[in-house]
């Protein structure tokens, strides 16, 4: 299983926030919530969503 990762800094914020989720949809929802609560963005524009989709990375889920 691949984990979807978004680094807030990659979107252009001076922020060390990192979002990890199982699906792209979940990662985008978490990113929108982060943008609202941490950066005061009331809404995430379609342009920001496209930017987020373009910078999502994947890594293998670590098994314990």
DAQUI-V453204 format. One record per residue. N is the residue number from 0. PSI is psi in degrees with one decimal (* if undefined). OMEGA is omega in degrees with one decimal (NA if undefined). D_LAST is the distance of its C-alpha to the last C-alpha in whole Angstrom. Layout:
n=N psi=PSI omega=OMEGA d_last=D_LAST
n=N psi=PSI omega=OMEGA d_last=D_LAST
This chain:
n=0 psi=137.4 omega=-179.8 d_last=13
n=1 psi=135.7 omega=176.8 d_last=15
n=2 psi=134.8 omega=177.0 d_last=15
n=3 psi=131.8 omega=-176.1 d_last=18
n=4 psi=134.2 omega=174.1 d_last=19
n=5 psi=126.3 omega=173.4 d_last=23
n=6 psi=120.6 omega=-177.5 d_last=24
n=7 psi=-38.6 omega=180.0 d_last=27
n=8 psi=-33.2 omega=-179.5 d_last=29
n=9 psi=-17.8 omega=178.6 d_last=29
n=10 psi=-15.5 omega=177.2 d_last=31
n=11 psi=-0.2 omega=178.5 d_last=33
n=12 psi=149.6 omega=173.3 d_last=32
n=13 psi=75.7 omega=-170.6 d_last=32
n=14 psi=135.8 omega=179.8 d_last=29
n=15 psi=11.4 omega=-179.1 d_last=26
n=16 psi=138.3 omega=177.3 d_last=24
n=17 psi=130.5 omega=179.0 d_last=21
n=18 psi=130.8 omega=176.3 d_last=20
n=19 psi=131.6 omega=-178.2 d_last=17
n=20 psi=164.1 omega=-179.2 d_last=17
n=21 psi=-26.6 omega=-178.4 d_last=17
n=22 psi=159.2 omega=176.9 d_last=20
n=23 psi=-42.5 omega=-179.4 d_last=23
n=24 psi=-45.5 omega=179.1 d_last=25
n=25 psi=-41.4 omega=179.2 d_last=23
n=26 psi=-42.0 omega=-180.0 d_last=22
n=27 psi=-39.5 omega=177.5 d_last=26
n=28 psi=-43.5 omega=179.3 d_last=27
n=29 psi=-37.7 omega=178.4 d_last=24
n=30 psi=-40.7 omega=178.7 d_last=26
n=31 psi=-41.7 omega=178.6 d_last=30
n=32 psi=-41.7 omega=177.6 d_last=29
n=33 psi=-45.2 omega=-179.7 d_last=28
n=34 psi=-38.5 omega=-178.6 d_last=31
n=35 psi=-49.9 omega=-173.2 d_last=33
n=36 psi=-37.3 omega=-175.3 d_last=32
n=37 psi=-38.3 omega=-173.7 d_last=31
n=38 psi=1.4 omega=174.8 d_last=34
n=39 psi=19.1 omega=178.2 d_last=36
n=40 psi=121.4 omega=-179.7 d_last=36
n=41 psi=-36.0 omega=178.2 d_last=38
n=42 psi=151.4 omega=178.8 d_last=37
n=43 psi=117.1 omega=-175.9 d_last=35
n=44 psi=159.1 omega=176.4 d_last=38
n=45 psi=-32.4 omega=178.4 d_last=37
n=46 psi=-40.4 omega=178.9 d_last=37
n=47 psi=-39.4 omega=177.5 d_last=34
n=48 psi=-44.6 omega=178.1 d_last=32
n=49 psi=-41.5 omega=178.1 d_last=33
n=50 psi=-44.3 omega=178.8 d_last=32
n=51 psi=-46.4 omega=-179.9 d_last=29
n=52 psi=-34.0 omega=-176.5 d_last=29
n=53 psi=-20.0 omega=-176.6 d_last=30
n=54 psi=2.3 omega=176.8 d_last=27
n=55 psi=131.3 omega=176.9 d_last=24
n=56 psi=163.2 omega=177.4 d_last=21
n=57 psi=143.5 omega=172.4 d_last=18
n=58 psi=152.2 omega=178.6 d_last=15
n=59 psi=134.7 omega=176.3 d_last=12
n=60 psi=134.0 omega=-179.2 d_last=10
n=61 psi=131.3 omega=178.1 d_last=7
n=62 psi=143.4 omega=-177.9 d_last=4
n=63 psi=* omega=NA d_last=0
